[in-house]
Amino acid sequence: MLARRIPTCLALACAVAATPALAQDEGYVAPRATAYEEVLALPDWTGTWHQDWSRLFGVAMRPIVLTPAAQAEQDRIAADYAAHGGPPLDHEAHCLPPGMPSIMSVGGMPMEVLYSPGRVTILVEAYGQTRRIFTDGRPLPDDPEPFFNGNSVGHWEGDVLVVETVGLHQFNSIARGIYVQHSDQARIDERIWQPAADELIVEMTVTDPEVLAEPYTSRIYFRRQNEFPIREYVCAENNRLTTGEDGANVDLGLDAEDDPFGPPVSD
């Protein structure tokens, strides 16, 4: 009985093995580093990467051009903020992370890159954030769940990591100083490479046909500085910041009864 099953099992195995090949289109990129021995052949991005302040004001991104509707909304919000003494505290003041793309450069805080089979993980000190970039050949989700850091897939083109990110959280800003909320069509394309042993460049292109009249591209330059490792960053959602004696959030300048986070609960 067992001998008769072997050809059937072999046939099934061949059919299963052939299925991915049939599904591959012309743009398919074979996954790389899906086993630990292959990970060893990837470029050495180990250690801690800090923004290169000497190049902070070097290659700047081009001005962000909004669509007419988005620009009108941006102007309206900016005028409202100006009339009230400036923009209110943003979500980051209450420990919500800025999300992509800002998380890659927030506050000049460092990041660390980790390799594992089929995935590149980026740990960012700011807000203790983690980015998972899947390089196992999976496609982007058709209906992505919105995350602060989005849903990312990538592939290697030589020693360049090419990343696509969609599904950004509604609280994310597509750029610092842009108050208009992005649409669900917002997308970030990245190229990450190592021009020298202790240098890393992250180039990001953001597109959003409903908000941006044209894509905008920015570059962030990093230097490897292992003598300054990532530190623990603890910040909990609904953080009250500094509170007064009555429990009101001093930073919001509100009385206790107007504090949207409510007075502290006492026994």
N, C-alpha and C positions, 0 to 999 in steps of 0.2 A: 504493500500500500504506500509506504513512504517513497519508494523508488518512482512510483507513478506520479507523485506530487511534485517532484523536483522540476521536470520540464515546465509544468504549469506555473510554478513559482518563478522560474527564470523568465518566462514570458511576461508575467505580470511586472517583474522588476524592470525588464527592458522597456515596457510600455510606460511605466512611471518615470523612468529616467529620460525617456524621449519627450515627455509632455512639456517640460520647460522650454526645450528648443523650439517646439512648435509655437509657443506663445511669445517668443522673442520677436520684436520688430526690428527694423533697421537701426533704430536708435539705441538698442540695448547695449549696455556696457557691462561686461563680465565683472562680477564682484572680485575684489582683491583683499587679501589678508583675512580670509575666513577661517584660518587655522593659526595656532600660536607660532608655528615655525615660519609662517608667512609674515606675521607681525614683525618679526625681527628684521625683515628686509625693508620696512618702512623708514622714512627719514626720521632722524633722532629729534623728536620734539619734547623729550622728557625735561623735567625741571619746572621752574617757575618763570613765567613771562610777565614782565612789567612794561607798561607803555614807555616808549622812547621819547622822553620830553624834549630832547634836542631836535626832534622832527615833528613836534606837535603842530607847529605853525608852518610846516613845509608845504607839502602837496595837500592843499585844502580841497574839499569837495566843491563842486560848482553850486551856484545859488539854486535853491529848491524852487521849482516853478510849479505852482498849483493850477488846477483847472479853474476857469472863471467862477464856477459855483463854490468851489472849495476856498478860493481866495476871498470871495465875498464873506464867507462864514468866518474865515481866519481874521479878517479885518474887523468884523462885528465883535468877535470874542476879545480881540486885542483892545478895542476901544472900550469895551465894558470893563476889562481888567484895569485899564489906565484910569478910568473914572472912579474906581474903587481902590486905588493905591497899589495896584499890581495884582498878579495872578494869585489865587488862593493856594494854600498848601496842596500839593499834588498827592497822588496815591502813595508815593514813596515815603511821605511823611508818616504814614501809618503802616510802614513796613511791607507794602506791596512792591514787588520788584518792578523795575522799569521795563523788563522784557526785551525781546529783540526789536530793533538792532542795538538799542542803547546799552544793554547789559554788557556788551563787549568793550565798552569804554567808560563805564560809569565811574566817576570819582578817581580815575587813575589807578584803580585797584587791580592786583595781579590775577593771573589765571594759570591753570595747570592743564596739560593735555595728557590724557591716558588712552592707551591703545588696548583693545581686546578684539578677539576674532569677530569680524563683521560689524564693528562699532568703534567710533572715536568719541570719547567723552571729554568735555571741556568743563572743568570746575572753575567757577568764578568766585573770588572772595566776597565780592559785594552781594549782600543778601543771601550768601550761602547757596548760590544758584548752580544748577547742573544742566548742561546741554548734552543731549544724546543724539549723535549723528549716525544713523544706521548706514553701513556700507556693505550690507549683505545682499544687495540687489533688489530689495523690496521697492515698490513704487511709492510715490506720495499718496496719502489717503484721498479718496474722492470726496469725502465729506468729513474733513478733519475736525476733531474736537479742538476748540480754541484754547491754547496754552500761552502763558507769558513768553516762553521761549519758542513757541511754535512747534511744528512737526517737521523734523529735518531728515533728509536722506542725502547721501553723498556717494561719490566715487572718486577714484584716483586717476588722474591723467598724468602719468609719470610720477613726479614727486609733488604734484599740486593736488590738494584736496578741494574738490568742487562740490559745493553744498547748495541744496535747494530747501527753502523753508516756507511753509504756508501755515494757515490756521493760527493767526495771532490773536491774542486776547484783546477785548475791546478797550481795556485800559492802556494798552501800549500806545506810545507815540511813535510815529514813523521817523521822527527826528526831533531833537531838542528845539523848543521854541515853536513847534507846530502844534496848534491846539485843536485842529480839526480831526475828528475821529476817522481813522482809516476804514476802508470798506473790507468786506470779506474776500475781496480779490487781491488784497495786498500780498506781496510776495518778495522774498529776499533771496538773492543769488550771491553766493560767496565763492571766493577763490582764496585759499590759504596756502602760502608757500614760504620756503626758507631760503632767502637769497644768500645768506652766509651762516656760518656755524651757530652763532648766537643771535641771529636776527630772524624775526618772523613777521610776515605781512598778512593782514586780513583785509581783503578788499570786498566791500559789500555794495551791491546794486539793489535799490528798492524800487519796485514798480507797484502802482495802484492806479488803474485807468480811471477810477472815479474821483480820485483826489489829486493825483500827480499828472501834470500836463506832459511830463516826460520823466523817464527814470532818472534817479540821481545816484551817483557813485561816490563813496568815501573810502579812504584807506586809514587803517590804524597800524602803527609801527610798534613792534615789541622787541625788547632785548631780554635775553636769558640772564637772570640774576638769581641764582640758586641760594645765595647767601641771605635772601629775604623770602622765606617760604610763606605760603598762604596761611593767614591766621584765621582763627575761628570768628565767625560773624553771626551774632545771635540777634534776631529781630523778629518779633512775632506779629502776625496780622492783628489788626485792631489795637496796635500799640497806642498808648495814651500820651506818649512823650512826657513833657513836664506838667505836673498837675499842681494846682494850688491847694490851700487848706480845705476848700470846700469840694475838692475833687474835680473842678472844672479844668478843661484842657487849656493851659495857659497859652500854648502856641497858637491856638485858634482864637484866642481873645474872647471867649464866650463865657457867659455866666453858667452856673451849674444847670439851670433849667433849660438852657438853650443848647447845651452840649449834645451833639448828635450821638455821642457814644454813651451818654447817660452818666449820672453820678455813680460813685462806687457803691457797691452793695455792702451794707454793714450788718453785723449780726444783731 
